[in-house]
Amino acid sequence: MNIQTIKHALLTTTAICAASFSLTTHSFATAQAIDADTDYGTEAIEEIFVTGDRRAYQGNFNFLEDTASNQKLEFEFLREVGALNLNDALDLSASVARQNNFGGLWNSFSIRGFSGDINLPSGFLVNGFNAGRGFGGPRDLVGIESVEILKGPRSALFGRGEPGGTVNLTTKRPQFEDRVEVRATYGSWDQVRFEGDVQTTFGSNENVGVRLVGFYEEADSFRETVETERVGFYPSVTWNVTDDTSLTYELEYTYQEIPFDRGVVFSEEFGFSPRRTFTGEPGDGPVETEVIGHQFEVQHNFNDNWSLLAGVGYRETSLEGNASENNFGGRQAYFLDGQTVSRFFRFRDFDSEYFVARAELAGEFNTGPLRHRLLFGADIDRFDNRLFILRFRPPGIPAGATVADLDPATYLLLDVFNPVYGQFPIPTPGPNTDREEKLTGAGIYFQDQIDITDRLQIRLGGRFDDFEQDLTNLRANPASTITTSDTRFSPQVGAVYAINDGLSFYASYGEGFRQQTGSDFEGNQFAPNITDSAELGFKADLSAYFDDVSGAVTLTAFQVDQSNILVNDDRPEAVAAGFFSFTAGEARSRGIEFDANVFTDDGFSFWLSYAYTDAEFRNSNPDADFGAQIEVGDPLINSPEHQLNIQASKNFQLGSWPAQFGGGMQHTGERLGWTGFDFFLPSFTTFRAFAQIEPFEGLAVRLDVDNIFNETFYTNSFADVWVEPGAPRRFRLTASYAF
């Protein structure tokens, strides 16, 4: 589908909706772009779910009662820091680190040092539905109300998930008001972005709410020749059938054109290649990603204590395009002269389908003097994905050869200081991967939090999962399918003690697991990746101690152990069969986290997130991707020991105009850049600032400056030839109008 057609259709539709809306509505909610009374930290502490709209798996608990360390990034805070995409949001949590993002084509991250499959997108949830699976491109935040980082394994509730924690996105849904907001941004490298958010109500009692959210963006990049276009549309409808029953439908549509960009190359002798030089080929064209998703939910409150939440979700994604990529070790010419990059070529055609259905009962009851708050639910899901890859790869560079000895067309050579693109025809690739995988699962879960005394609560829970994998190798003649199955029980226990009205101590233990794609040399499905996690800490509600200060503070110590990590199978029988993996790796992550979110009545807000994470391998094995030897004590890839993010802002009056000024910094320590090798990415510290004014009611103008001191830094890597550079100093000017 042509993105211009999509763009014109979206903009036309939005314009018609906005015009019709403005002519037919009789009252408008006033939108305050800057509001000194906004207190989204206290709101998070006081949230109650059972008697109002509630979210799956959350239960009816306030901040001090939860037996885990979580962070919730509210919409107002995300807007304050200028976050536009999921990476921007997750950077605010020191517990999260960026991982290999597949040339910019998906979101990949680790929590507390642990990521999932480094060759696949990281799993995250949208309203409790698994939406990280698939190939729909990096996630934009335009339709997102909040981002939650739920630390530690959550398999006891969510089921199969990532080992270090879970990220859940809550979408923008109808608020049963008449409101329109439009935003326009112009930024460095000709970034142009438009956003729209339209709300209205229908029905005799205004019991049907409609919300239309969308965006369009096109931009160049500090990477020469790199251009992107993105468009998204996220409408939702909520029908309050009665005072106790509501139905909600949401559509997710995103289409993106993104050049495949593996980043820069590093050599001990020559350093990093220039961050401005794109080492792919513009003539390969962009990679196209598309996602169409549907979510339907029904909530019914039986009474003030009991409610039912049920829903279904269906999501299709696709990714297709060519890519010229930096070559490795013995095929990389940059290691010979520090000037010339050699590349190989791949064509990819990926697609996926994901279906899930779930139902959850939540409520509370008493048994004698004990109060119980119970969650009980069940879900089924199916994930189908197809991977088709063609590849052209040049031979290894002969011993003693120089760059002058290499055929430029065979090695797809590019001078990184004076790149000349389009010198060679696109190679004819040969077969590489043709695989189809179907993962199905069903689970039943429960959680009971029991008030033992006025101060002591305990949490007991668990989940039973039954899952199956069908793996079909379509390259085989005839195609062969291997079907395997497994069951797993994931327990959780926890306790929280209220020291006083504003301070609690908690401790918890949980187990988790994650299905692993692929099979061993005998064709057997890999055993699930297993995680054991324990943590303890203190939580404080600042409003209990100060009259003019609110917010939350958390101090946590944790340990996460992981087993069944995929490593290279160097047993003789496996080596004879080829290059295979098996589940023998072990790793551990220990650390301390300190998170603070503080607000004062005079309009000052402060965010701090710090994490010390010591993540290392616990046994010695060859790496699954390259076969390099991992030694006991080697760090995990892209996992810094120290990470810190700070954000501060102040609301004030500039004459008669409401105004806001603020800024922040991010520090990321040195971290391993290639598993099994002595290659580390340098630490970096960047600063950001913003200023905003409201010349008249509803209109806000904002200036953002990122990487103020133009730091050269690198955010993540997969190997020394695939390193993602961070952006230089960047400016963005945004105007928004709400009425």
N, C-alpha and C positions, 0 to 999 in steps of 0.2 A: 504494500500500500504506500502511495506517495505521501510524504509528510506534509507537502504543501496543501494537498487536498484535505488532509485531516485538520491542518491549522486553520484553513479558511472556514471549514465547516464548524469547528469549535468556536472560533471568534464570532462567526455569524450567529450561531446558536446562543452564545453568551450575550451578544448585543441585543438580540430579539427578546431573550428572557429578561434582561435588565430593563429594557424599554417598556415591555409589557408590565413588568413588576412595578415600575415607578409610576405608571399611569393608573394602575388598579388599586394599589394599596392606599389605605386611608390614614395610616399612622406609621411612624418609623421609630425604631429604637436608636437612641443617641449612642454613637460609638466614640468612646474616649480613647484616643491613641495613647495618651499619657495620663495615667490615673494614680495619683499618690496613695489612694486608699486601697489599691489592689493588693491583696495578700494571698498569693497563691501557695505560700508555704503552709500557712495555717489551714487552708482548705484541704491540703493533702493529709494533714494530721487528723482532721475531724471527719473525713469521708465515711459515710455509712452507705451500705449497698443493699441491704435486704428490703427495706421499705420503699426505695426509689429505684431508678434505673441502676442496674448493677452489671458488673463485668464477670465473665466466667473465671472460675478458680480463685476468686479474691476473698470471698467470705465477708463477714461483718465484723471487722477489726479496725481499731484505730492504730496510728503509727506506733504507739508505745506497746501495743499488745502483740505485734508481729514478731515471730521468732526467727526472722531473717533480716539481713541487711539489704535494703532496696533503695533505689534512687528513682524519683519521678521527676521528669523534666516537663513542666507544664507549658502550654502554648505561649503564654505571655513571656516566660523565660526564654524559650526558643527564639521568639521574635526579638527579644532584647539583645541576645548575643548574635543575631543575624544568621542563624542556622537555616540553610536552604535544603539540605539533604541529610540522610541518615548518618553519614560519616561526620558531618558537622556536629550533630547532636551527641553521638557517642564519644566524640573527642572530649566532651565536658566531664565525662566520668573517668577518673584515674584508674579505675579497675578494668577499663576496656582499652585494648591496643589494636591497631590496624594490622590486618594480615594481607596476604596476596589477594589482590582484587581482580585478577584475571584480565589484566590490560585495561582496567577501568570499567569492566562490563558487569560487575556485581559488587555487593557489599560483603566484606569478609572481615571478621574481627575475632579476637579472643577475649575472654573474661577470666580474670584471675590466672592468666598465663596459658589457659587452655582454649584451643579452638576445636572445631569439628574436623571435617575432611578438608584439608588445605587446598584440594583440587576442586571443591564445590563451593557454592555460596553458603554463607553462614545461615543457619536456621533462625528465623525470628517469627513472632506471632503478630497478627493483626486482629484485634478484638478477640484474642484467644485462639484464632484459626492460624494454622501454620502457613505463612505466606513467604517465608524465606526460600523455600524449595522452588526450584525452577530457574528459568533463565530470562526473567523479565527486565533485567538491567538494574542499575542502582536506584534505590528508593528515594523519591522526592518527598518533602515534608508538607507540601501545600495542603493536603487533605488530612493532616494529622493534628489531633488535639493534644496528645501527650506521648512521651516516650518513657517507658519504664525499663530500668535495668534491674532484673530480679536475680540476685547473685546466688551462686551455689546451684547444684543440680536440682531440678524441679520435676523429675520424672514421676514422683509420687502423685503429682496432680496432672501435669501437662502431658505425660507420656514421653515418648522418645524425643530427646532434645539434645542440645549442645552440652558438653561436659562442665564448662565453667559457670554457666548461668543462662538465663533466658532474657531476651529482649521482646517486649510486647508494645505494639503501637496501638493507641486508641484513636479511632478516626473521628472526624468532625461529623456530627449528626444534627438533625433539625433541633432547634431550640424553641420552636413554636413562637417565632417573632417575625416581624417584617424588617428586613435589614439587607443592605447591599454594601459590599466593600470591594473596591478595586485597588490594585497596586501595580506600579510600573517601576522597573529598575533598569538603570543603565550603569555598566561597570567597565572596568579595565578589560582590554582585549575584546572590545565591542560586544560585551555581554548585554543582551536585551531580553528582558523577562517581563511577562504580564501575568497577573493572577486575578482571579475573580471568585467571589463568595457571595451567593445570593440565597436568601431565605424568605420563605413566606408560609402561609397556612391556608388550608382549604376546609370546607365542611361547615355545616350550620353552627357547630360549636367549636370551630377552629381546631378540630381534633386530628387533622392530617397536616403534618409538617413536612415541608420539602426543602432540601438544601442542594444547591448546585455549586460545586467547587471545581476549579480547573486552572491550568496554567499552560503557558507556551514560553519556551526559552530557546534562544540561539546564541552561540558565542564562539569566538575564536579562543586561542589559548596562548600561554607563554611558550608552549611547545609549537614550533614552527609548522605550519600547514594543518594543524589539528583544529577541526571545526566540529561542533556538536549541535544537534537540534533535538528538542524534546517537547512532547505534548502530553498532557494528562487531563482526564475528566473523571470526576468522582461524585456523581449524584447519589442522594440517599432520600428515602421516604420513610417516615414513621407515622403509623396510624394508631392512635390511642382508642382502641375499640371500646373499652370501658375504663373506669378509674383504676381497675386492677389488671388490665390486659393491654399489651401493646405489641405491635408487629413492626419490624424494621427491615427494609431492603436496602442494600448498598451495591453499587457497581464500581469496579476499579478498571480503568482503561489507561494504559500508558504505552506510548510508542516513542522509541528513541533511535537516533542514528549517531553512533559513537565510533570513531576510529579506534582500532585495536592498538593500544600503546603499551608496550612492555617496559618503557622507561629507559634508564641509562645503564651503562656498563661500567664496572669498576675493575681496575687492575692495581695490584700493589705497587707496580713500577710507575704507572702513568696516572693513577687516580681515577676520578669519575669522568666520564664523557660529559660534554656540555649539557646542562639541563634544558637549554632551549632547543636542542636538536632532536627532532622526531626521527627515530631510527626505523620506523616502518615505511610503507610506501603509500602516499596519497592516492596513487592510481589503483590500489586495492579496493578503494571505496570504503564507506563506513560499514560497520557491523550493525545490522538492524535487530532490535529487540522489541518484543510486543508482549503485553499481558492483558488478558481479559478475565476479570474475576467477579464473582457474585457471592454475596453473603446475605442470608436471610435468618432473622432471629425472632423468636417470640418469647415474651416474658409475661408471666402471670403471678400476681401476688395473691396467695390464698387468704392471708390475713397479715397482721403486723409482724408475724414471726416467720412465716414460711413463704418461699417463692420458688418458681420453676423457671429456668432459662434453658431454651432449646434452640438449635439452629443447624443449618447446613451451609456448606461453602463449596464452591466449585471454581477452579482457577486453571486457565490455559496460558502457557508461556512459550515463546519461541526465540531463537537466536540464530542468525545466519549471516555469514560473510567471510571474506578473505582476510588474511593477515600475514605480513612479513615480520618475522620475529628474530630477535637477537639470538645467535647460536651460542652453544656451550663450549667450555674448555678446549678440547682438541680440535674444534672446528671454528674457533673464534679468532679472527685476524687482529682484533684490537689488542690482544695480548702480545702481538709481535711489534707493533709500531705506535700504539697509543693514539691512533688517528683513524684507522679503517675498521669499521664494524662489518662482520660477515653475518648473513642471515639465512634463515630457512623459511619455508612457506607452508601455510596450512589453510584449508577450507573447512569450515564448520557449519553443520546444520543440526541444531539441538531443538528439541521440543519436549514439553511435559504437560501432564494433566494431573490435577490434584483434587480429590473429593474427600470431604469429611462431614460427618453428622455427629451431633452430640446432644446430650441432655443432662442437666444438673439441677438437683434439688438442694436448696439451702435453707437453713432455719435453726431454731434454737428450742431447747426444752430443758426441764429440770428432772433430775433423779435425786430425790431427797434434797439435801443442801447444795448439790452440785449443779452448776449451770453448764449445759453443753451447747456449743455452736457447731453445727454439723454441715459438711458438704458431702454429697453423694452423687456420683455421676458415671456416665458411660459414654464412650465414643467409638466410632469406626472410621477408618480412613484408608485411602488408596492413592498411591503415588506412582505414576507411570512416567518414565523418561526414556528418551531415545537420543543416543549420541552417535553422530556420523561425522567422521573426520577423514579428510584426504591430506597427504603430506608429501612435500618434496624437501629432502634434506641432503646437502652436499656431503661428500666424504670427508674424513678427517684430514687435517692439514699434514702433509708429509714432514717427517723429522728433518730439521735443518732448513726448511723452506722459508722464504720471505714473502711479504705481501706481493711483491713484484712477480713472484713465481706462480701466483694463483690466478685462475681464470675468473675475471670479474663477474661474468654472467652466471657461472656455476655457483660461486659463493655469494652472489648478490651483494657485492661490496658497496659500502657507502662511506664517504669521507665525512666524519662528524663535525669537522670545522668548516667545511665548504660543501654541504650536501647538494648533490645533483640527483633529483628524483626522476623516475621514469626512464632510466637508462636501459633497462632490460625488460623483455617481455615477461608476463606472468608465467611462472613455470607450470608444467603439467604435473600435478601431484598424483601420487599413487595411493592405494588403500592403506589405511592406518587403523581406524576404529569404526566398527559398526555393531552397536550393542543396544539392546532394549532391556529395561529392567522394570519390574513391577513389584512394589512393596505394598503389602496390605497388612492391616493390623486392627485389633479390637481391644479395648481396655475398659476396666471397671475400677473406679477409685473412690476413696473416702478420706475425710479428714475431720477429726473431732477435737475441738479446743475446749478444755474443761477448766472451769473456775474451781480450784480446790479450796482456796480461801479468798478473802478480799484482795489479797496481794499476789497470790501464786496461781499461775495457769500452766497447764501442760497441753501439749499438742501431740496427737497420735494420728498417723495416717499411712496410707499405702495404696499401691496400684498394682493390679495384675494385668499383664499384657500378653496377648497371643499374636504373633506376627509371622508372615510368610514372605518369601522372596522367590520370584521367577526371574532368572537371568538367562537371556538368550543371546548367543553369539551368532550374529547374522553373517559374519565373514566365513564361518565354517560351511562346508559343503558336504552334506546338507546342514542347515542351521540347527544348532543344538540348544536345548533349554534345560537348565538345572533348577529344580524346585527344592527349597529347603524351608524349614520352619523352626520356631523356637518359642519358648515362653519365658517370662521374666516377672519377678515380683520386686517392687521398689518400695522400701519402707521409709518413713520419716518419723522422727521424734523431736520434741523440743519443749522448752520450758521458758517462762518469762516471769520475773519477779518485780513487782512495782515497789521500788525503794521508797518513793513518795509520789505525789501527784504529777510530778514532772520528770521523773527519772526512773528508768527500768533497766534491769539486767536480763539478758537472754542467752540461751545456749541451744544449739540444735545440731542434729545429725541427719544426713539424708544420703540415699544411694540413687544413682542414675545410670542410664544406659543409652547408647546411640547405635542404631543399626549402621552397618558398614557395607558400602557397595562393593561389588566384585566378588571374586572367589579365589581359592588357593590353587596350587598346581594340580590337585586332584579333582578340582571342580566343586569343592564344598564351599558353602557360604561362610564368610568370616563370622566368627563369634562377635557379639556386640561389644562395643567399647564400654567398659565399666568404670564408674566414678563413685568414690566414697568421699564425702565431704563433712567436715565438722567446723563449727564456728561459735564464737561467743563474743559478747560485746555489751556496750551500754548505749542507751538512747535517751535523749533529753528533749523535752518540749520547752523551749525558752520562754513561752508566754506564761508558764507557771512560776517563773522567777522574776520576770521584769514586767512592769506596767506598760512600757512603750516599745518593747521588743518582742517579736514572735519569730518562729522558725523552728528548725530541727537540727540536732547534732547527733552523729552516730560515730562510735569508735568500735572497730571490729578486729578480731584476730581470727584467722582461718587456716585450715589445712585441707587440701584437696589431693587425693591419691587417684591415679588413673592406671588402668591395666588394659590388656588386650589392644595396645597400640600397634598399628600395622608397621612392620619392619620387613626388610628384605629377607627372603627365605634362602639362606646359604647352605642348607642341608644338601648333601650330594644328589639325592633323588630329585630335589626341586631345581637345582642348578642344571641338571641334565635336561629338564623339561623346558628351561628358559628362564626369564626374569619374573619371579613371582614374589608375593608377599605372604606373610602369615602373622598371627596375633600373638606376639611375644614381648612387646615393649611395655615398659612401666615408667611412670613419671610422677613427680610430686610437686605441688605448689604450696608454699607457705607465705603468709604475709600479714600485714597490718593495714587497715584502711581508716581514714578519717574524713568524714563528709559533714559539711556544715552549710546550711541555707538559712540566712538571717535577714530579718526585715525590721525596720524601725518606723515608728509612726510619722516621722518627718520625711519619709520618702527615700531613705537609703536602703539598698539591698546589697547582700554580699553572698557569694557562692564560693566554696572551697572544696576541692576533692583531691585527696592525696592517697597514694597507694605505694606501699613497699611490697614487692612481689618477688619471691625467690622460687623460680620455676625451673626444675632440672630433671634430667633423665635419671632413673634409679637402677638401670641395668644397661649392659653393653650389647649393642646389636648393630648390624648394618642398616642404614637408612633405606626406607621403602622406595624413595624416588630415584636416588642416585647410587645407592650401595655404599656410600661413605660410612666409615666406622663411627658410631656414636659411643662415647665413653661415659662411664658412670660420672655424674656431676655436670655433664654438658648442659648448657641452658637451652630452653625451648626457643624456637625461632620467633623473632619480633616481640619478645616479652621483656620490656625494660624492668630493671629492679625498682627504679624510682620514676614516678609520674605524678605531675601536679597540674591542676587547672584552677584558675582563679578568675572570678568575674565580679565586678562591683559597679554600681550605678547610683545615681542620685537624681531625684525629681526636684525641680525648682521652677521659679517664675523668671522669665526673661522679659522684663517689662510686664506687659499684660498677657504674654504668651506662655502657656505651659511648655516646659522644656525638660529634657533629660540628657544626661551625659554619663558615659561610662566606658569601661574597657576591661581587658583581661589579659591573661598570659597563659601559655601552655609550655610546660617543660616535660620532655621525654628523654629518659636516660639512654645510654648506650645499650644496644641489644644485638643479639645474634641475627645475622642476615642470611645464613645458609646452613641448614641442618647438617651436622657432621663435618663442617669446614670451619676454619679459623677466619671467618669474615664477619665483621661487626659494622653496623651502622652507627655513625657518630651521634652523640646526644645533641639536642637542640632546644632552644628556648625562643618562642615567638610571642609577640605582643600585638594586641588588637585594640581598637578604640572606636567609639561611635558617638554621634551627637544627633539629637532630634528636637524639632520644634513643632508646635501646633499653631500656625498663624491664625486660624479660626476653627470653630468647632467642626470636627470631623476630618479636617485635612491635617496630615502629618508629613513632614519632610525630614529625611534621615540621611546621614552620611556615615558610611562604614569604611574603615581603613584596616586591612588585615596585613599581618607581617610588617609592622611599621618600620622596623629597622632592616628590612630586606635580607633577612637571614637565609643562607643557603642550607637546606636541610632535606632529609629523605625520610619518608613516612613509613615505608615497609619494603620488603623484598622477598623474593622466592629463592634467588641465587644471585651471584655477583654480576650476572648479565641481565637480570630482571629486577631493577631497583626503581621504585617510584619516587621521583623528585617532588618536593613541596613547591607551592607557587611562590613567586616573588611578591613584593609589595603590591597590594591590590586595592583599588578604590571602588565603591559602589554608592550610587545616589538613588534613593528610593522615595517615591511620593505615593501616599495612600489616601484614599478618600472613602469615608464611611457615612452612610445616611440611612 
